[in-house]
Amino acid sequence: MRLPMVYKPQRQRAGGKSKFSRRRFVVTVGATGVGASVAGCLGGSDDEDGVEDDVEREDNGDWPDLSGEEIYYLAESSDTEYQEFWQNVANRFQDATGAQVTIEFAGHAEGYRDRLIQMVQAGDPPDVTHASLNMASSLGQQGQLADHGDVIDYWEDVWDESYDDQFRVVLDGEDKYLPLHANVFGNWYRDDVFETEPNTWESELEMAREHDEGEGGTRGYFMPIQVGLWANDMKLLTDGWTLGAQVFDRNDDGDLEVVLDEGENAELWSEALDHFEELYEYSDSNTDAFYDELFTTLGTESSYQAHWVGTHLKIFSADSPVAEDITQTEPAVPEGMDRRMWGNIQGQAVTVDGNVEVGKEFLKFLAHPENSMGYFFAEDLQQDPILSSIPEHELFQDNWEQMKEEGPWTDSDLKYQRLDEAEFVDWGTEVEPVNPNAFEVNTSHPMGRVVRKVLADGEDHDSALSEVADDLRDNFLE
């Protein structure tokens, strides 16, 4: 059994460099209610100096004295840059309030999810945890999460912006988590090769066909078909939801039902699968390909385009000769249709049985730019801020300009604008009220299993959809 990595913040800032980023995150504090200017590292630095600053609320009121209080925080990423970021915020919070923060870095995706489930089932949940919209949907329905209304209000006040309803989980009038970012979905491609942005089904397929088996045998597309690789689920969901298909619905009595293989829904999912099969003609079989192959496919010139959320396809190609030619566009949908994307909305949550008040103060503390900005830059904008006022802030823009100076980044790599331009859907918000099994459904990869059955096993669409639908009925209907 893998033991969790537990970290207790110390008074000095840890050194260390990211594998992919060596930028300084420079904070100049003034307009946020902080009385001094400081230069510190929220996302990695060569500077070994400690950070000392007097953080106050924007209304100039002091933070409460929480001396002797402790909270246990379950973080998702265990990357060095994120450890440094959370350590810095924890140290600042301790300076401002006296409360100690113990951080456990459980790892991406299944790492923190498995650990959170383990802790909840043991009756000892963390006080604060990284949480997706889907996790908030499930745990919120189970009564495991606190009311975050005052935290939401505080963030909206600091950033002078209201949260869009599509990013929230509201149950019985209570917000069940704090949304922070989306890993915005896009189609990554070589803009020195493609004459047209592959952001429609037609152009995506045309570019794959025209440039397949290019110089050195480069394929026109990278279609991953391994179950457990989120790319399968996110593309099929985006394609199907854009067409108007659903996996779940609620009947006239409000009961949750599975409609994946029924009537018009089955026809629309089949239409999306037709497009998958067409694209797959211009891809290697990828039967066993997983994250490493996906993230490096463009940089190693194995293929010219691939779909993914966030920026990993650029990050993992930073040292490639073609890195500057790798960029992204909107996920492809049928021409003329409005996009309904798989959202992958992420944030933070305070558990109801934890140290609720101190946990919520910690999340309020995180709202201030000097505390939150490093969250988005610790991994080169893999995390896109949900509030549009965050990227408008001068700290965000300064760090974006520094990214472009020190790496192969261009303005065409930015994705956060899409949060204002498209509809985002997640398992939790496909139905209303939210799906109480959203987290469990998400981690079972139902759409990835449909893709695998059709592309690898050669099953017909109806059979693949029915098998997965029956499994969802057996496991996730109340």
C-alpha positions as CSV (number, residue, x, y, z in Angstrom):
1,M,0.0,0.0,0.0
2,R,1.3,3.4,-1.0
3,L,1.8,5.6,2.1
4,P,0.5,9.2,1.7
5,M,2.9,12.1,1.5
6,V,2.2,14.3,4.5
7,Y,3.7,17.7,4.7
8,K,3.7,20.2,7.6
9,P,4.6,23.7,6.6
10,Q,7.8,25.1,8.1
11,R,8.9,28.6,8.6
12,Q,11.4,28.6,5.6
13,R,10.3,28.3,2.0
14,A,11.5,25.1,0.3
15,G,13.7,25.4,-2.7
16,G,13.4,23.4,-5.9
17,K,12.6,23.7,-9.5
18,S,9.8,22.3,-11.5
19,K,10.6,19.9,-14.3
20,F,8.8,22.1,-16.7
21,S,8.9,25.7,-15.2
22,R,11.5,27.8,-13.7
23,R,9.6,31.0,-13.5
24,R,9.5,33.3,-10.5
25,F,6.0,34.2,-9.3
26,V,6.4,37.8,-8.3
27,V,3.9,39.4,-6.0
28,T,3.6,43.2,-5.7
29,V,0.9,43.8,-3.1
30,G,-0.9,47.1,-2.8
31,A,-4.5,47.2,-3.9
32,T,-5.5,44.0,-2.1
33,G,-5.4,45.4,1.4
34,V,-1.8,44.3,2.1
35,G,0.4,47.0,3.5
36,A,3.7,46.1,2.1
37,S,5.3,45.0,-1.2
38,V,6.9,41.6,-1.3
39,A,8.6,39.3,-3.8
40,G,7.9,35.7,-3.2
41,C,7.4,32.4,-5.0
42,L,4.0,30.8,-5.3
43,G,4.9,28.7,-8.2
44,G,8.6,27.9,-7.9
45,S,11.7,30.1,-7.7
46,D,15.5,30.1,-7.4
47,D,15.2,32.6,-4.6
48,E,15.8,31.1,-1.2
49,D,14.6,34.1,0.8
50,G,11.5,33.6,3.0
51,V,8.3,35.5,2.4
52,E,7.1,37.8,5.1
53,D,3.9,39.8,4.6
54,D,1.0,41.1,6.6
55,V,-2.1,39.8,4.8
56,E,-5.4,41.5,5.8
57,R,-8.9,41.4,4.5
58,E,-9.8,43.8,1.7
59,D,-12.1,45.6,4.1
60,N,-8.9,46.2,6.3
61,G,-10.3,44.1,9.1
62,D,-7.8,41.7,10.7
63,W,-8.0,38.0,10.1
64,P,-9.3,36.2,13.2
65,D,-7.0,34.9,15.9
66,L,-7.1,31.1,15.3
67,S,-4.1,30.3,17.5
68,G,-4.1,26.6,18.5
69,E,-6.5,25.6,15.7
70,E,-5.4,23.1,13.1
71,I,-6.8,21.9,9.8
72,Y,-5.8,18.9,7.6
73,Y,-5.8,19.7,3.9
74,L,-5.9,17.0,1.2
75,A,-4.2,18.3,-1.9
76,E,-4.5,16.8,-5.4
77,S,-1.1,17.3,-7.0
78,S,2.2,16.2,-5.4
79,D,4.3,18.0,-8.0
80,T,7.1,20.1,-6.5
81,E,5.6,23.4,-7.8
82,Y,2.3,22.7,-6.1
83,Q,3.9,21.7,-2.9
84,E,5.8,25.0,-2.8
85,F,2.6,26.9,-3.7
86,W,0.5,25.3,-0.9
87,Q,3.3,25.6,1.6
88,N,3.6,29.3,0.9
89,V,-0.2,29.8,1.3
90,A,-0.2,27.7,4.5
91,N,2.7,29.7,6.0
92,R,0.9,33.0,5.2
93,F,-2.3,31.7,6.7
94,Q,-0.4,30.7,9.9
95,D,1.2,34.1,10.0
96,A,-2.1,35.9,9.6
97,T,-4.3,33.7,11.9
98,G,-2.0,31.4,14.0
99,A,-3.8,28.3,12.7
100,Q,-1.6,25.4,11.5
101,V,-2.3,23.6,8.2
102,T,-1.1,20.0,7.7
103,I,-1.1,19.1,4.0
104,E,-1.2,15.7,2.5
105,F,-0.3,15.5,-1.2
106,A,-2.2,12.5,-2.6
107,G,-1.5,12.9,-6.3
108,H,-3.5,13.6,-9.4
109,A,-6.8,12.1,-10.4
110,E,-7.3,8.7,-8.9
111,G,-4.7,9.5,-6.2
112,Y,-6.6,12.1,-4.2
113,R,-10.0,10.6,-5.1
114,D,-9.1,7.2,-3.7
115,R,-7.5,8.8,-0.6
116,L,-10.6,10.9,0.0
117,I,-12.9,8.0,-0.2
118,Q,-10.7,6.1,2.2
119,M,-10.8,8.9,4.7
120,V,-14.5,9.5,4.4
121,Q,-15.3,5.8,4.8
122,A,-13.0,5.7,7.9
123,G,-15.0,8.5,9.4
124,D,-12.0,10.8,9.5
125,P,-12.4,13.1,6.5
126,P,-9.9,16.0,5.9
127,D,-11.0,19.4,7.0
128,V,-10.5,20.8,3.5
129,T,-10.0,18.9,0.3
130,H,-9.4,19.4,-3.4
131,A,-12.8,18.5,-4.9
132,S,-14.3,18.3,-8.4
133,L,-17.8,19.3,-9.2
134,N,-18.7,15.7,-9.5
135,M,-17.2,14.9,-6.1
136,A,-19.1,17.8,-4.6
137,S,-22.3,16.5,-6.3
138,S,-21.9,13.0,-4.7
139,L,-20.6,14.1,-1.3
140,G,-23.0,17.0,-1.1
141,Q,-25.9,14.7,-1.6
142,Q,-24.6,12.4,1.1
143,G,-24.4,15.3,3.6
144,Q,-20.6,15.2,3.8
145,L,-19.9,18.9,2.8
146,A,-20.4,22.2,4.6
147,D,-22.4,25.2,3.4
148,H,-19.9,27.2,1.4
149,G,-22.3,30.2,0.8
150,D,-20.2,32.7,2.7
151,V,-17.0,31.5,1.0
152,I,-18.6,32.0,-2.4
153,D,-19.8,35.5,-1.3
154,Y,-16.3,36.3,-0.2
155,W,-14.7,35.3,-3.4
156,E,-17.3,37.2,-5.4
157,D,-16.6,40.3,-3.3
158,V,-12.8,40.1,-3.7
159,W,-13.0,39.6,-7.5
160,D,-16.2,41.7,-8.1
161,E,-17.8,38.9,-10.1
162,S,-20.5,36.4,-9.6
163,Y,-20.0,32.7,-10.2
164,D,-21.9,31.3,-13.2
165,D,-24.5,28.7,-12.1
166,Q,-23.0,26.0,-14.4
167,F,-19.9,25.8,-12.2
168,R,-21.8,25.5,-8.9
169,V,-23.3,22.6,-6.9
170,V,-26.3,24.0,-5.0
171,L,-28.4,21.6,-2.9
172,D,-31.3,22.9,-0.8
173,G,-30.0,26.4,-1.3
174,E,-26.5,25.7,-0.1
175,D,-23.3,25.8,-2.2
176,K,-21.4,22.6,-1.6
177,Y,-17.9,23.5,-2.8
178,L,-15.8,26.4,-4.0
179,P,-15.2,26.2,-7.8
180,L,-11.7,27.4,-8.8
181,H,-10.8,26.1,-12.2
182,A,-11.7,24.1,-15.3
183,N,-9.3,22.0,-17.3
184,V,-10.6,23.5,-20.5
185,F,-10.9,21.0,-23.3
186,G,-9.3,21.7,-26.7
187,N,-7.9,20.2,-29.9
188,W,-4.1,20.5,-29.9
189,Y,-2.4,20.5,-33.3
190,R,0.6,21.6,-35.4
191,D,-0.2,25.0,-36.8
192,D,2.8,24.9,-39.1
193,V,1.3,21.9,-40.9
194,F,-2.5,22.5,-40.8
195,E,-3.9,25.2,-43.1
196,T,-7.2,25.2,-41.1
197,E,-8.0,25.1,-37.4
198,P,-9.4,21.7,-36.6
199,N,-12.3,23.0,-34.6
200,T,-15.2,21.5,-36.5
201,W,-15.8,17.8,-37.3
202,E,-15.4,18.6,-40.9
203,S,-12.0,20.4,-40.5
204,E,-10.7,18.0,-37.9
205,L,-11.3,15.1,-40.3
206,E,-10.1,17.0,-43.4
207,M,-6.8,17.9,-41.7
208,A,-6.3,14.4,-40.4
209,R,-7.0,12.9,-43.9
210,E,-4.8,15.4,-45.8
211,H,-1.8,15.2,-43.6
212,D,-1.9,11.6,-42.5
213,E,1.4,9.7,-43.0
214,G,3.3,12.9,-43.3
215,E,7.0,13.3,-43.2
216,G,8.5,10.5,-41.1
217,G,5.1,8.7,-41.0
218,T,3.4,11.3,-38.7
219,R,-0.3,10.4,-38.3
220,G,-3.1,12.8,-38.9
221,Y,-4.7,12.1,-35.5
222,F,-4.0,10.5,-32.1
223,M,-7.1,8.7,-31.0
224,P,-6.5,7.1,-27.5
225,I,-8.7,4.2,-26.8
226,Q,-7.4,3.0,-23.4
227,V,-10.1,2.9,-20.7
228,G,-9.1,5.1,-17.8
229,L,-7.6,7.8,-20.0
230,W,-10.0,10.7,-19.6
231,A,-9.5,11.8,-23.2
232,N,-11.9,9.1,-24.4
233,D,-14.6,10.2,-22.0
234,M,-14.2,13.9,-22.6
235,K,-14.3,13.8,-26.4
236,L,-17.3,11.5,-26.7
237,L,-19.2,13.4,-24.0
238,T,-18.4,16.7,-25.7
239,D,-19.5,15.4,-29.1
240,G,-22.6,13.8,-27.8
241,W,-23.7,16.6,-25.5
242,T,-23.2,19.1,-28.3
243,L,-25.5,17.0,-30.5
244,G,-28.1,17.0,-27.7
245,A,-27.6,13.4,-26.4
246,Q,-27.8,12.5,-22.8
247,V,-26.5,9.6,-20.6
248,F,-28.8,10.3,-17.7
249,D,-32.1,12.0,-17.4
250,R,-34.9,12.4,-14.8
251,N,-38.4,11.0,-15.4
252,D,-41.7,12.8,-14.7
253,D,-41.4,11.7,-11.0
254,G,-37.9,13.2,-10.7
255,D,-36.2,9.8,-10.5
256,L,-32.8,9.3,-12.1
257,E,-32.7,7.1,-15.2
258,V,-30.2,6.0,-17.8
259,V,-31.1,7.0,-21.4
260,L,-27.8,6.3,-23.1
261,D,-29.1,3.5,-25.2
262,E,-32.7,4.7,-25.7
263,G,-34.4,6.3,-28.7
264,E,-33.0,9.5,-30.0
265,N,-30.2,9.5,-27.4
266,A,-28.9,6.2,-28.8
267,E,-29.0,7.6,-32.4
268,L,-27.1,10.7,-31.4
269,W,-24.4,8.8,-29.5
270,S,-24.1,6.6,-32.5
271,E,-23.6,9.6,-34.7
272,A,-20.8,10.8,-32.5
273,L,-19.2,7.3,-32.7
274,D,-19.4,7.4,-36.5
275,H,-17.1,10.5,-36.3
276,F,-14.8,8.6,-33.9
277,E,-14.5,5.7,-36.4
278,E,-13.7,8.1,-39.2
279,L,-10.9,9.8,-37.3
280,Y,-9.5,6.5,-36.1
281,E,-8.6,5.6,-39.7
282,Y,-5.9,8.3,-39.4
283,S,-4.5,7.2,-36.1
284,D,-2.3,4.4,-34.9
285,S,-4.3,1.7,-33.1
286,N,-3.1,3.0,-29.6
287,T,-4.5,-0.1,-28.0
288,D,-2.2,0.3,-25.0
289,A,-1.3,4.0,-25.3
290,F,-1.7,6.0,-22.1
291,Y,-0.9,9.4,-20.8
292,D,2.9,9.4,-21.7
293,E,2.1,8.6,-25.3
294,L,-0.7,11.1,-25.5
295,F,1.2,14.0,-23.9
296,T,4.2,13.5,-26.1
297,T,2.6,12.6,-29.4
298,L,2.9,16.1,-30.9
299,G,6.3,16.9,-29.6
300,T,7.7,13.6,-30.8
301,E,6.0,14.2,-34.2
302,S,4.1,10.9,-33.9
303,S,0.8,12.7,-34.8
304,Y,-0.4,16.2,-35.9
305,Q,-3.4,16.6,-33.6
306,A,-4.9,15.2,-30.4
307,H,-7.6,16.2,-27.9
308,W,-7.0,16.9,-24.3
309,V,-8.0,19.2,-21.4
310,G,-5.4,21.7,-20.1
311,T,-1.9,22.2,-21.5
312,H,0.0,18.9,-21.0
313,L,0.4,18.4,-24.7
314,K,2.4,21.6,-24.8
315,I,4.1,21.2,-21.4
316,F,5.5,17.8,-22.3
317,S,6.7,19.1,-25.6
318,A,8.5,22.1,-24.3
319,D,12.0,20.8,-25.4
320,S,10.8,19.6,-28.8
321,P,12.0,21.4,-31.9
322,V,8.4,21.8,-32.9
323,A,7.2,23.1,-29.5
324,E,6.4,26.6,-30.8
325,D,4.3,25.2,-33.5
326,I,2.0,23.3,-31.1
327,T,-1.1,25.1,-30.2
328,Q,-4.8,24.5,-29.5
329,T,-8.2,25.5,-30.7
330,E,-11.8,24.8,-29.6
331,P,-12.9,21.1,-29.4
332,A,-14.3,20.1,-32.7
333,V,-18.1,20.0,-33.1
334,P,-20.3,19.8,-36.2
335,E,-20.1,23.0,-38.1
336,G,-22.6,25.7,-36.9
337,M,-23.4,24.0,-33.5
338,D,-22.9,25.6,-30.1
339,R,-20.4,23.7,-28.0
340,R,-21.5,21.8,-24.9
341,M,-18.2,20.7,-23.4
342,W,-17.2,18.1,-20.8
343,G,-16.3,20.5,-18.0
344,N,-13.9,18.9,-15.6
345,I,-14.7,21.6,-13.1
346,Q,-12.4,21.5,-10.0
347,G,-12.2,23.4,-6.7
348,Q,-12.0,23.0,-2.9
349,A,-14.4,21.9,-0.3
350,V,-14.8,21.9,3.5
351,T,-16.2,18.8,5.1
352,V,-19.1,19.1,7.4
353,D,-17.5,17.0,10.2
354,G,-14.2,18.8,10.0
355,N,-13.0,22.1,11.5
356,V,-15.6,24.0,9.4
357,E,-15.0,27.6,10.4
358,V,-11.2,27.4,10.1
359,G,-11.5,25.5,6.9
360,K,-13.7,28.2,5.4
361,E,-11.3,31.0,6.6
362,F,-8.6,29.2,4.8
363,L,-10.6,29.2,1.5
364,K,-11.4,32.9,2.0
365,F,-7.8,33.6,2.6
366,L,-7.0,31.9,-0.7
367,A,-9.2,34.4,-2.6
368,H,-6.7,37.2,-2.5
369,P,-4.5,37.5,-5.7
370,E,-1.2,37.2,-3.8
371,N,-2.4,33.8,-2.4
372,S,-4.4,32.4,-5.3
373,M,-2.4,33.3,-8.5
374,G,0.3,30.7,-8.1
375,Y,-2.5,28.0,-8.3
376,F,-2.9,28.7,-12.0
377,F,0.8,29.0,-12.8
378,A,2.3,26.1,-10.9
379,E,1.7,23.9,-14.0
380,D,1.7,26.3,-16.9
381,L,-2.0,27.1,-17.0
382,Q,-3.1,23.5,-16.9
383,Q,-5.8,25.0,-14.6
384,D,-8.0,27.7,-16.2
385,P,-9.5,30.2,-13.8
386,I,-13.3,30.1,-13.7
387,L,-13.7,33.8,-12.7
388,S,-12.9,35.9,-15.7
389,S,-11.6,38.7,-13.6
390,I,-8.6,36.6,-12.5
391,P,-6.9,36.5,-15.9
392,E,-7.6,40.2,-16.2
393,H,-5.6,40.9,-13.0
394,E,-2.1,42.4,-13.5
395,L,-0.4,39.5,-11.6
396,F,-1.9,37.0,-14.1
397,Q,-0.9,39.0,-17.1
398,D,2.6,39.6,-15.7
399,N,3.2,35.9,-15.2
400,W,1.7,35.1,-18.6
401,E,4.1,37.5,-20.3
402,Q,7.0,35.8,-18.3
403,M,5.8,32.4,-19.5
404,K,6.0,33.6,-23.1
405,E,9.5,35.0,-22.6
406,E,10.9,31.8,-21.0
407,G,9.1,29.1,-23.1
408,P,7.4,28.2,-26.4
409,W,4.1,29.8,-25.4
410,T,2.0,32.1,-27.5
411,D,-1.4,33.8,-27.0
412,S,-3.1,31.2,-29.2
413,D,-2.4,28.7,-26.4
414,L,-4.8,30.4,-24.0
415,K,-8.0,28.6,-23.3
416,Y,-9.7,30.4,-20.4
417,Q,-11.8,32.7,-22.7
418,R,-13.8,29.6,-23.7
419,L,-15.3,29.6,-20.2
420,D,-17.3,32.6,-21.2
421,E,-18.1,31.4,-24.7
422,A,-19.4,27.8,-24.3
423,E,-21.6,25.7,-22.1
424,F,-19.8,23.4,-19.7
425,V,-21.4,20.2,-18.6
426,D,-20.2,17.6,-16.1
427,W,-21.7,14.4,-14.8
428,G,-23.1,16.2,-11.9
429,T,-24.9,18.9,-13.9
430,E,-26.1,16.8,-16.8
431,V,-29.4,16.5,-14.9
432,E,-31.2,18.7,-12.4
433,P,-31.0,18.3,-9.4
434,V,-27.5,17.1,-9.7
435,N,-26.6,13.5,-10.2
436,P,-26.0,12.1,-6.7
437,N,-23.7,9.4,-8.2
438,A,-21.7,11.8,-10.4
439,F,-18.3,11.1,-8.8
440,E,-18.7,7.3,-8.9
441,V,-20.0,7.4,-12.5
442,N,-17.1,9.7,-13.6
443,T,-14.4,7.3,-12.2
444,S,-16.0,4.3,-13.9
445,H,-15.2,5.8,-17.3
446,P,-18.5,4.7,-19.0
447,M,-17.8,6.6,-22.3
448,G,-14.2,5.4,-22.4
449,R,-15.6,1.9,-22.3
450,V,-18.0,2.6,-25.2
451,V,-15.1,3.9,-27.2
452,R,-13.0,0.9,-26.4
453,K,-15.8,-1.6,-27.3
454,V,-16.4,0.1,-30.7
455,L,-12.9,0.9,-31.8
456,A,-10.8,-1.9,-30.3
457,D,-13.3,-4.7,-30.1
458,G,-15.3,-4.0,-33.2
459,E,-18.7,-4.0,-31.4
460,D,-21.7,-2.4,-33.1
461,H,-22.8,0.9,-31.6
462,D,-26.1,-0.4,-30.2
463,S,-24.5,-3.3,-28.5
464,A,-21.7,-1.2,-26.9
465,L,-24.2,1.5,-25.7
466,S,-26.6,-1.1,-24.3
467,E,-23.9,-3.0,-22.4
468,V,-22.6,0.2,-20.8
469,A,-26.1,1.5,-20.1
470,D,-27.1,-1.7,-18.3
471,D,-24.0,-1.5,-16.2
472,L,-24.8,2.1,-15.2
473,R,-28.4,1.0,-14.3
474,D,-27.1,-1.9,-12.2
475,N,-24.6,0.2,-10.3
476,F,-25.8,3.8,-10.1
477,L,-29.5,4.1,-10.0
478,E,-31.1,4.7,-6.7
